Amino acid sequence: MTLITTTEELAAFCAEAKTHPYVTVDTEFLRERTYYSKLCLIQMALPPASGPKAPGGPAVLVDPLAPGLSLEPLYDLFRHTGTVKVFHAARQDLEIFFHDAGIFPQPLFDTQVAAMVCGFGEQAGYETLVKRIARQPLDKSSRFTDWSHRPLSQAQMDYALADVTHLRAIYEFLAGQLEKTGRSPWVAEEIGVLLDPETYITRPEDAWLRVRTRSNSPRFLAALKELARFREEYAQSRDVPRSRVYKDDAMVELASTRPQNEDELGRSRLLLREARRGEIATGIFDALSRAAAEKDPPRLPDSEPGAPGNPALADLLRVLLKAKADAAGVAPRLIASAAELDAIASGGRDVPALAGWRAEVFGTDALRLAAGEVALSARNGAVRVVSVG
């Protein structure tokens, strides 16, 4: 094991990595006290030498907190298309690199996505794959330690390295399975979402759409939209968690009561004490003022989850999804979410489950079921699709 603390050391390892077909990558970070994740450690491992009993290739830890260390050699490796960059559950890792340098590692392989396509179920966690594919135990005792603290303990370093050394066997197995089944394009379609900048861009004006609420009152929604916009802008500009500004339940309360002064604001049951005065309080009043002047208040999307146009059809679609997923050996969640099934049942057609490989596995029959062209039949414990008429 090597702990890399200089740009020169990182450049040497990345130069070697470019001569290999793939490199496994993982990160450790903190986000409890910031809006953006704080990158604390990067782990990488190269493929083992050839031969059934060959030792594993070099594995390193990169300390991005080391004084003077530049990650540019790593980003140059990310740009090198001759080496596949292998991650497990890459989304949070990619978000860090996108916000830090506007870069994505390409080509990319995500073993969590591949595992769901290869029949490992919806909970394709790394520990599960290590046990089932690499057939090794995994010590997770250091998972929630403070990765920003230096020096790192031996237990932390061992834990971090295990996240990339076992990943080699997992990648090689899953890549082989995808080659056998011809499902590599399915994974590539999912990887395309992970490599889309829109996946990681949070626009303040759209932040209100993530807040759960049952009210569709125009005045309430206008207040909610402006309060969510202010919270997002404040949190982003100061790099603090949204919850440090105010939590969702407090925001919903503010949108309902719409306080006009500090005395009324102080009566809030859910607002943090520090948010009742100063910059946050001013931001709240400004947001509510903008909402009150709004002449075209927002509306909830027509396909809002939880309000299917035909609940019975939504239930039938759930049965169909389970049957199709089982037959294909694919995790149902990867094919369609509950919200997508409700959207299809209510007439929605601009739904991911109806396009690409999902249409082949599920979407085409889902539309036929919604149109009354097919029905579901149970025989010998299996659900089948049968034509009607």
Buried (B, 14 or more C-beta within 10 A) or exposed (E): BEBBBBBEBBBBBBEBBEEBEBBBBBBBBBEEEBBBBBBBBBBBBBBBEEEEEEEBBBBBBBBBBBEEBEBEBBBBBBEBEEBBBBBBBBBEBBBBBBBBEEBBBBBBBBBBBBBBBBBBBEEBBBBBBBBEBBEEEBEEEBEEBEBBEEEBEEEBBBBBBBBBBBBBBBBBBBBEBBEEBEBBEBBBBBBEEBBEEEBBEEEBEEBBBEBEBEEEEBBBBBBBBBBBBBBBBBBBEEEBEBEBBBBBEBBBBBBBBBBEEEEEBEEBEBBBEEBBEEEBBEBBBEBBEBBEEBEEBBEBEEBBBEBBBBEEBBEBBBEBBEBBBEEBBBBBBBBBBBBBBBBBBBEBEEBBBBEBBBBEBBBEBBBBBBEEEBBBEEEEEEBEBEEEE
